[in-house]
C-alpha cells in the first residue's frame, strides 16, 4: 500500500509549487488588506518641523529658572497651518495652537490650563525644561527610514504612515482568485425549500467566507453534480480565470465520488491525496500548469479542517505572506480529551488567555459535518497518531489560525 502523506507533507508539497502572484502598482486605497511586494522608504521627516502638541504658549525655559511666577509678553498667535513671524526672546512668548510650528527662539511649550493669561501677557507658575512639550522634527519617522518591508500587510496604520509621506501608490501582490465548486447532486442552493434526500449547500457559503477572510477573491463556479464530464468542464473553465480551484465533495470511494476523475479529465496532474489525517483526510490535490486544484471532502467540517491546514497557507504564500504557514503555539488543554485515534487528528477549538497562560478549548462538536462548531474557532490542536488520553492542563501544540 502506498504510504499516505501527512497534512504537513502535502502542505509543503503545494507550497513548493507556488510563488507570490506578480506584483501590481495600485492606488493606496486599493492596497488595503494586501501585502507589499517592495520595501517602502520614508521620503521626509514626520513631523517635518518641531511643533506643539497642545493649545498653549511657546517660550524660553530659562525664563522659569529664577523667581516664579513669571509674566511674559505675548508676541503673536500661531494657528496650525501658519508660520511664525516673530522670534521669541527672554521675557516673551508666542501663543501656539495644536499642530503649530515651534517659533524660532522658543525651546518649550506650556498648556493653556497651566497658565494665567490675557491677550497680551501669560504668567507661568512652575519651572520648565528645554524640549518640554515639544514634538520634535522626525520624532515619528526620519527621512530614509524603512517604513515597511516586503510582505507587510497594508493596514490602517501603514496606510496613514504612507499617506503622511505623500505616497499615493504602492507595489503589492494582488488577491488570489479562488474558484469554488461544490460537487454533488444532493445540494440545494440559497433559500430553496427542504426536500427529502437533499441538503442545503452550506459549503458554498462557508468557503466563500473563508476565502474572503483570507484576503482572496472567491468566485462561485457552480455545482456540476456527479457527472465526470461536467466536473471536468467546470474545473477547466475555472482554471482559465482563477489562480486556484477549490472543490468540495466527491473525493471518497463511493460510486458517485467522481471528482478525482473529473480533475484528471480536465488535464490536471495528480499531486497527492487521501491524507493521514482526521478529519479531512479524504482529499485530492492536482495542478495544471501554474494553477492548483484542491479537492476537499463534502463534509463541511472535514473540508474546512483540511482547508485551513493545507490550502490556506498556499493562498497566504500567493499573497506574499512572509510566513505562509500558521504559527504553531503551545497551549494548555482546558478539559480532558480521552479519545485515541490511529492517525493524526486536528481538533477544532478556541485559543484564549487567562492570567498569562494560553489555553485551548475544543469545540463541543467535532463531527465531520458539524459546521456550526467552527463558529468562533481560532485554532486547531495537533494530536499525534495513537496519542494517549489527555487531561486538563496538558500542553498541546495548536495552529493559531490568525495573523
Secondary structure per residue as TSV (DSSP state, phi and psi in degrees):
chain	resnum	aa	ss	phi	psi
A	1	X	-	360.0	135.9
A	2	X	-	-67.0	134.2
A	3	X	-	-66.6	134.3
A	4	X	-	-75.6	144.7
A	5	X	-	-81.2	149.1
A	6	X	-	-79.5	167.2
A	7	X	H	-65.2	-32.6
A	8	X	H	-68.9	-39.0
A	9	X	H	-64.2	-40.6
A	10	X	H	-68.5	-41.6
A	11	X	H	-58.5	-47.2
A	12	X	H	-67.6	-34.5
A	13	X	H	-62.9	-41.2
A	14	X	H	-70.4	-40.7
A	15	X	H	-60.7	-34.1
A	16	X	H	-65.6	-22.9
A	17	X	H	-90.2	-14.1
A	18	X	-	-112.9	153.8
A	19	X	-	-129.9	162.4
A	20	X	-	-57.3	142.6
A	21	X	-	-62.0	149.9
A	22	X	-	-53.9	136.8
A	23	X	E	-66.4	155.7
A	24	X	E	-135.3	143.9
A	25	X	E	-92.4	116.5
A	26	X	E	-129.5	156.3
A	27	X	E	-59.2	149.1
A	28	X	H	-54.6	-41.0
A	29	X	H	-70.6	-14.9
A	30	X	H	-95.3	-4.1
A	31	X	H	-90.4	-12.6
A	32	X	T	-59.3	130.6
A	33	X	T	88.7	-5.9
A	34	X	S	-104.6	172.8
A	35	X	E	-112.7	138.9
A	36	X	E	-64.9	142.6
A	37	X	S	-101.8	-11.8
A	38	X	S	-134.7	152.0
A	39	X	-	-68.3	152.0
A	40	X	E	-122.0	130.8
A	41	X	E	-114.1	143.3
A	42	X	-	-65.0	133.8
A	43	X	S	-88.0	-23.0
A	44	X	S	-158.1	172.0
A	45	X	-	-69.8	146.5
A	46	X	B	-132.3	119.0
A	47	X	S	-69.9	162.6
A	48	X	S	-82.5	-5.7
A	49	X	S	-155.6	159.2
A	50	X	-	-64.1	134.4
A	51	X	E	-145.3	171.4
A	52	X	E	-94.4	135.6
A	53	X	S	-87.5	-6.8
A	54	X	S	-134.9	167.7
A	55	X	S	-79.5	122.2
A	56	X	E	-175.9	-145.2
A	57	X	E	-134.2	139.5
A	58	X	E	-103.3	139.4
A	59	X	E	-161.0	-174.5
A	60	X	-	-94.4	126.0
A	61	X	G	-59.5	-30.1
A	62	X	G	-60.6	-22.9
A	63	X	G	-67.3	-15.1
A	64	X	G	-106.7	10.9
A	65	X	S	-89.3	-10.1
A	66	X	S	-106.7	-140.7
A	67	X	S	-70.2	136.1
A	68	X	S	-118.4	150.9
A	69	X	S	-73.6	163.6
A	70	X	E	-128.1	138.3
A	71	X	E	-109.8	130.7
A	72	X	E	-116.3	151.9
A	73	X	E	-83.4	135.6
A	74	X	E	-90.4	119.9
A	75	X	E	-82.9	-40.2
A	76	X	E	-168.3	176.0
A	77	X	E	-120.0	135.3
A	78	X	E	-121.2	103.7
A	79	X	-	-72.7	164.2
A	80	X	T	-60.5	139.1
A	81	X	T	90.1	-3.3
A	82	X	-	-113.6	157.5
A	83	X	-	-102.6	145.6
A	84	X	-	-69.3	147.9
A	85	X	-	-116.4	-7.8
A	86	X	S	-117.3	155.1
A	87	X	-	-104.7	128.4
A	88	X	-	-77.1	133.0
A	89	X	-	-126.2	169.7
A	90	X	T	-53.3	132.6
A	91	X	T	91.6	1.3
A	92	X	E	-130.8	166.0
A	93	X	E	-149.8	165.3
A	94	X	E	-128.6	134.0
A	95	X	E	-76.2	126.1
A	96	X	E	-124.0	141.7
A	97	X	-	-100.5	161.8
A	98	X	T	-52.6	126.9
A	99	X	T	91.0	-7.0
A	100	X	-	-72.7	150.6
A	101	X	B	-65.8	148.9
A	102	X	-	-71.5	122.4
A	103	X	-	-69.7	152.9
A	104	X	T	-61.2	141.8
A	105	X	T	94.8	-29.3
A	106	X	-	-83.3	149.4
A	107	X	-	-133.6	5.5
A	108	X	E	-158.5	170.1
A	109	X	E	-139.1	144.9
A	110	X	E	-119.9	151.5
A	111	X	E	-74.6	151.9
A	112	X	G	-52.5	-45.1
A	113	X	G	-69.3	-9.4
A	114	X	G	-95.5	5.4
A	115	X	E	-125.3	170.1
A	116	X	E	-117.9	128.9
A	117	X	E	-144.5	158.9
A	118	X	-	-127.1	-172.6
A	119	X	S	-68.1	-22.6
A	120	X	S	-117.2	-10.4
A	121	X	E	-140.2	155.9
A	122	X	E	-137.6	136.4
A	123	X	E	-111.1	129.6
A	124	X	E	-104.9	141.6
A	125	X	-	-117.4	0.7
A	126	X	S	-147.7	164.0
A	127	X	-	-76.7	150.5
A	128	X	-	-126.8	154.8
A	129	X	-	-109.8	151.4
A	130	X	T	-55.3	135.4
A	131	X	T	88.3	-7.2
A	132	X	T	-66.5	131.8
A	133	X	T	61.8	28.1
A	134	X	E	-112.2	125.9
A	135	X	E	-87.1	112.3
A	136	X	-	-80.9	152.4
A	137	X	T	-55.1	133.0
A	138	X	T	74.4	8.6
A	139	X	S	-62.2	-36.0
A	140	X	S	-83.2	-53.1
A	141	X	B	-143.7	135.9
A	142	X	-	-99.6	146.3
A	143	X	T	-53.3	134.3
A	144	X	T	91.4	-10.2
A	145	X	-	-66.9	140.0
A	146	X	E	-75.8	112.0
A	147	X	E	-77.2	-34.4
A	148	X	E	-157.5	143.7
A	149	X	-	-95.9	160.9
A	150	X	T	-56.0	138.5
A	151	X	T	95.1	-11.5
A	152	X	-	-73.6	139.2
A	153	X	B	-73.6	134.1
A	154	X	-	-82.8	99.6
A	155	X	-	-109.3	-169.7
A	156	X	H	-62.8	-43.5
A	157	X	H	-64.0	-45.4
A	158	X	H	-67.1	-38.1
A	159	X	H	-58.8	-44.6
A	160	X	H	-64.4	-41.8
A	161	X	H	-63.9	-38.7
A	162	X	H	-69.8	-40.7
A	163	X	H	-62.2	-35.5
A	164	X	T	-65.7	-17.3
A	165	X	T	-97.5	5.5
A	166	X	T	70.5	22.6
A	167	X	-	-90.0	115.3
A	168	X	-	-104.1	-13.8
A	169	X	E	-138.1	145.4
A	170	X	E	-139.0	156.9
A	171	X	E	-89.8	125.9
A	172	X	E	-136.6	164.0
A	173	X	E	-87.0	130.6
A	174	X	-	-69.4	165.1
A	175	X	-	-71.8	127.5
A	176	X	-	-61.5	143.0
A	177	X	E	-94.6	122.9
A	178	X	E	-116.2	115.8
A	179	X	E	-84.3	134.1
A	180	X	E	-116.3	124.3
A	181	X	E	-119.1	131.4
A	182	X	E	-111.0	118.9
A	183	X	-	-97.1	134.7
A	184	X	-	139.3	132.4
A	185	X	T	-76.8	-3.5
A	186	X	T	-93.5	0.9
A	187	X	E	-86.1	139.1
A	188	X	E	-110.4	136.0
A	189	X	-	-95.3	150.1
A	190	X	T	55.0	-131.1
A	191	X	T	-101.0	27.9
A	192	X	-	-57.2	140.2
A	193	X	-	-64.1	141.3
A	194	X	-	-57.3	144.9
A	195	X	-	-137.8	146.1
A	196	X	T	-59.3	128.8
A	197	X	T	87.2	-6.1
A	198	X	-	-107.3	156.3
A	199	X	E	-135.4	146.0
A	200	X	E	-62.6	146.6
A	201	X	-	-81.8	72.3
A	202	X	H	-67.9	-29.6
A	203	X	H	-62.4	-35.0
A	204	X	H	-59.4	-53.1
A	205	X	H	-63.3	-41.8
A	206	X	H	-63.6	-44.8
A	207	X	H	-80.7	-29.3
A	208	X	H	-60.4	-41.6
A	209	X	H	-68.9	-45.3
A	210	X	H	-61.5	-43.5
A	211	X	H	-65.4	-43.6
A	212	X	H	-62.6	-43.4
A	213	X	H	-68.8	-18.2
A	214	X	T	-85.6	2.1
A	215	X	T	88.0	15.1
A	216	X	-	-104.9	170.9
A	217	X	E	-107.5	106.9
A	218	X	E	-79.2	144.5
A	219	X	E	-135.1	117.9
A	220	X	E	-77.0	124.3
A	221	X	E	-99.5	-0.1
A	222	X	E	104.0	-175.2
A	223	X	-	-128.6	97.6
A	224	X	-	-79.9	11.0
A	225	X	T	73.1	-148.0
A	226	X	T	-113.1	20.1
A	227	X	-	-91.2	126.6
A	228	X	H	-59.1	-45.8
A	229	X	H	-65.0	-39.5
A	230	X	H	-65.6	-41.1
A	231	X	H	-62.7	-44.6
A	232	X	H	-60.6	-42.8
A	233	X	H	-63.1	-44.5
A	234	X	H	-64.8	-41.3
A	235	X	H	-64.1	-45.5
A	236	X	H	-60.8	-45.4
A	237	X	H	-63.7	-39.7
A	238	X	H	-64.8	-39.2
A	239	X	H	-67.4	-22.1
A	240	X	H	-71.4	-25.6
A	241	X	H	-129.2	1.4
A	242	X	-	-120.7	152.6
A	243	X	S	-79.7	-27.9
A	244	X	E	-148.8	138.1
A	245	X	E	-109.7	127.5
A	246	X	E	-116.2	127.5
A	247	X	E	-118.8	152.8
A	248	X	E	-127.7	137.3
A	249	X	S	98.4	152.7
A	250	X	-	74.5	27.7
A	251	X	-	-114.4	7.7
A	252	X	S	-89.0	-146.8
A	253	X	S	-119.7	15.2
A	254	X	S	-77.1	170.3
A	255	X	T	-62.1	-26.3
A	256	X	T	-106.3	13.0
A	257	X	-	-90.0	87.0
A	258	X	-	-114.7	10.9
A	259	X	H	-62.2	-48.4
A	260	X	H	-57.2	-40.2
A	261	X	H	-64.0	-39.4
A	262	X	H	-65.5	-38.4
A	263	X	H	-65.2	-43.1
A	264	X	H	-65.7	-37.4
A	265	X	H	-66.6	-21.2
A	266	X	T	-82.2	2.3
A	267	X	T	87.9	17.2
A	268	X	-	-86.5	157.4
A	269	X	E	-105.1	127.9
A	270	X	E	-71.9	132.6
A	271	X	E	-106.9	-18.5
A	272	X	E	152.1	176.5
A	273	X	E	168.3	-175.9
A	274	X	S	51.0	66.1
A	275	X	-	-74.9	156.4
A	276	X	S	-81.3	74.7
A	277	X	-	-153.3	142.3
A	278	X	B	-136.7	133.0
A	279	X	T	-81.8	172.5
A	280	X	T	95.9	6.6
A	281	X	-	-67.5	-32.7
A	282	X	-	-69.0	111.6
A	283	X	-	-164.9	173.6
A	284	X	E	-154.3	133.5
A	285	X	E	-128.5	133.2
A	286	X	E	-146.0	171.8
A	287	X	E	-143.0	157.0
A	288	X	E	-143.2	106.7
A	289	X	T	65.3	-129.5
A	290	X	T	-84.0	-12.4
A	291	X	E	-95.9	152.6
A	292	X	E	-111.5	152.3
A	293	X	E	-124.4	123.8
A	294	X	E	-118.6	117.1
A	295	X	E	-109.3	115.8
A	296	X	E	-111.6	170.2
A	297	X	-	-61.2	155.9
A	298	X	S	-80.7	-18.3
A	299	X	S	-71.7	119.7
A	300	X	H	-53.4	-50.0
A	301	X	H	-68.0	-37.1
A	302	X	H	-63.8	-46.3
A	303	X	H	-62.1	-42.0
A	304	X	H	-68.9	-35.2
A	305	X	H	-61.4	-48.9
A	306	X	H	-65.8	-35.8
A	307	X	I	-60.0	-50.6
A	308	X	I	-69.5	-34.5
A	309	X	I	-74.6	-41.9
A	310	X	I	-109.4	-45.0
A	311	X	I	-86.3	-41.8
A	312	X	H	-56.2	-42.7
A	313	X	H	-59.2	-33.4
A	314	X	H	-64.9	-44.2
A	315	X	H	-66.3	-34.9
A	316	X	H	-66.1	-40.2
A	317	X	H	-65.6	-38.5
A	318	X	H	-58.7	-29.3
A	319	X	T	-87.5	1.3
A	320	X	T	84.7	19.9
A	321	X	-	-64.2	129.5
A	322	X	T	-66.7	-24.2
A	323	X	T	-132.6	82.5
A	324	X	-	-62.9	-33.9
A	325	X	S	-72.8	145.7
A	326	X	-	-65.0	146.4
A	327	X	E	-65.4	134.5
A	328	X	E	-102.0	119.0
A	329	X	E	-116.0	165.8
A	330	X	E	-107.7	128.2
A	331	X	E	-132.8	163.1
A	332	X	E	-93.7	133.4
A	333	X	E	-70.0	130.0
A	334	X	S	-87.5	-5.6
A	335	X	S	-156.2	163.1
A	336	X	-	-65.1	147.6
A	337	X	B	-136.3	94.1
A	338	X	-	-82.0	-13.2
A	339	X	-	-72.1	143.4
A	340	X	-	-118.6	129.7
A	341	X	-	-119.7	146.0
A	342	X	S	-75.0	-15.6
A	343	X	S	-124.6	165.1
A	344	X	-	-59.5	140.6
A	345	X	E	-126.9	140.8
A	346	X	E	-108.7	119.2
A	347	X	E	-101.8	117.6
A	348	X	E	-75.4	146.2
A	349	X	E	175.7	-160.9
A	350	X	E	-124.2	129.8
A	351	X	E	-89.3	138.4
A	352	X	E	-154.8	161.7
A	353	X	E	-118.4	148.8
A	354	X	E	-151.5	122.5
A	355	X	T	51.7	44.4
A	356	X	T	81.0	0.9
A	357	X	E	-109.8	143.5
A	358	X	E	-94.6	127.8
A	359	X	E	-119.6	157.3
A	360	X	E	-130.8	124.7
A	361	X	E	-111.8	116.2
A	362	X	E	-64.8	146.3
A	363	X	-	-62.3	146.6
A	364	X	S	-62.7	-38.3
A	365	X	-	-107.4	123.8
A	366	X	-	-117.1	12.1
A	367	X	S	-66.4	160.0
A	368	X	T	-59.2	-31.7
A	369	X	T	-103.5	9.1
A	370	X	-	-81.6	71.8
A	371	X	G	-67.0	-34.7
A	372	X	G	-64.5	-27.1
A	373	X	G	-66.3	-17.9
A	374	X	G	-75.0	-19.3
A	375	X	T	-61.0	123.1
A	376	X	T	85.7	-5.7
A	377	X	-	-73.6	134.7
A	378	X	-	-131.2	16.6
A	379	X	E	-161.5	160.1
A	380	X	E	-133.9	116.6
A	381	X	E	-74.0	141.6
A	382	X	E	-101.6	110.7
A	383	X	E	-105.9	116.4
A	384	X	-	-62.9	160.9
A	385	X	T	-60.5	137.8
A	386	X	T	60.7	23.0
A	387	X	-	-64.4	137.6
A	388	X	-	-72.1	173.5
A	389	X	-	-55.1	141.7
A	390	X	B	-114.5	149.4
A	391	X	-	-115.9	160.5
A	392	X	T	-54.2	133.1
A	393	X	T	95.9	-15.6
A	394	X	-	-63.8	145.1
A	395	X	E	-84.6	134.3
A	396	X	E	-137.6	147.6
A	397	X	E	-77.5	140.1
A	398	X	E	-135.9	135.3
A	399	X	E	-81.4	119.5
A	400	X	E	-87.3	108.2
A	401	X	-	-85.9	50.5
A	402	X	-	-148.1	153.8
A	403	X	-	85.8	360.0
